[in-house]
Amino acid sequence: MKHYLLAFLWAVIVLILCLLPPDEIGDTSFLFEGADKLVHTGFYFVFSILLFHASIRVHGTRKPTIRIFIRVLLISIAFALFTEFLQWKIFTYRSAEIWDLLANFTGIGMACFAYLALHRSGK
């Protein structure tokens, strides 16, 4: 379980940042339109990469496995849906947006692609 500590801590940070009132975070529109979508993509990319890294360490794999791929994909999607659900139903001062969810899925997809493309034998 110690390998999953970084992924867990990152998830807590993402959860806190996604549920803070908007006035405490600040407006990102001064950077460029859609900057918050890039942040969402980055949050879930890092989260999924940390899950892949921990799974590789725990299972000691030398090449991509479908079991790790599916597990990380499902956990990441569930976490993305969970944060958007919280913003929609519980923390109503935040807005749940389909574009945020799609940005989350983009980050997850990027991490999945990186796992498939880059995880291979060191030989």
Disulfide bonds with the S-S distance in Angstrom:
none
